[in-house]
């Protein structure tokens, strides 16, 4: 497979993957398939908004979903993840937030909290919001969206169909939403989710995994422990870690015997989506390099960055391309590995 063909093969598979995730959340028009992992809506939004610039229909379906289900989004957590993103991504998310604040008056203040990333009128250069997959210019619309234009993105004026469904909190992959409905949006729900999917956790471990400050997680764990349903123990050099009875909690949440329950797998989607985005960036860069050595060097650099993330993810993956592979073969091995990643299954032997 040529480099250019693989680029679009990779993109098509990413977009198919995103359709599956959003369909599980209630977006209209995609094939529903419940995966075995916990969906992370904040990390999913950030990754999707950038990549679906190549899939305008899904981009607008996500906006539609956010109008219907935006009440479930943790804006503070979304802000925290966005702070690590590039300025262009922050500007794009600000445009989306501005659209949502105008579309849903009851949640205007909530979405306005994201506008601090990039104020309208600051950027003079304008770019097409949507991109064609085959490196062709997207036609400029005659009637443009004023809101997106304020953030220097050109797209056609549009209205949403409002066909998204409310999130089904009963499915295991949507456990985050069930916890938010019970304990509210914020650090308490994230702490409980982490402990439901891990043996135990120290505040710093939990904070790093869920993308919330250590102080916020520590305060939440201390308060939760006062209930007696979140427990503590000392583990190594008097470090306090928190844990809970997964059997009791899962039976309470899904109203089944624990033996019948197949708890979803925790994945660090913040890191995983960042890794997949880095692969996409590398693929775009290496296609202009003529030398096999230069291409393999860039791909090796990318693989080194993402390998630790994938190893810890819980995904059932093939072996990583080794360092002994010759430059003219490394690109093929890299393509084969990423093909397997995009179709990887999650280990469920708990």
TAJO-V55486 format. One record per helix or strand of 2 or more residues. SS is the DSSP state (H for helix, E for strand). FROM is the first residue (numbers start at 1). LEN is the number of residues. If there is no record, write none. Layout:
ss=SS from=FROM len=LEN
ss=SS from=FROM len=LEN
//
This chain:
ss=H from=3 len=23
ss=H from=41 len=14
ss=H from=56 len=17
ss=H from=75 len=8
ss=H from=87 len=17
ss=H from=105 len=8
ss=H from=115 len=3
ss=E from=127 len=2
ss=H from=146 len=5
ss=E from=153 len=2
ss=H from=172 len=12
ss=H from=187 len=10
ss=H from=203 len=8
ss=H from=214 len=12
ss=E from=231 len=4
ss=E from=240 len=4
ss=H from=246 len=9
ss=H from=258 len=3
ss=H from=269 len=18
ss=H from=292 len=20
ss=E from=315 len=2
ss=H from=327 len=16
ss=E from=345 len=2
//
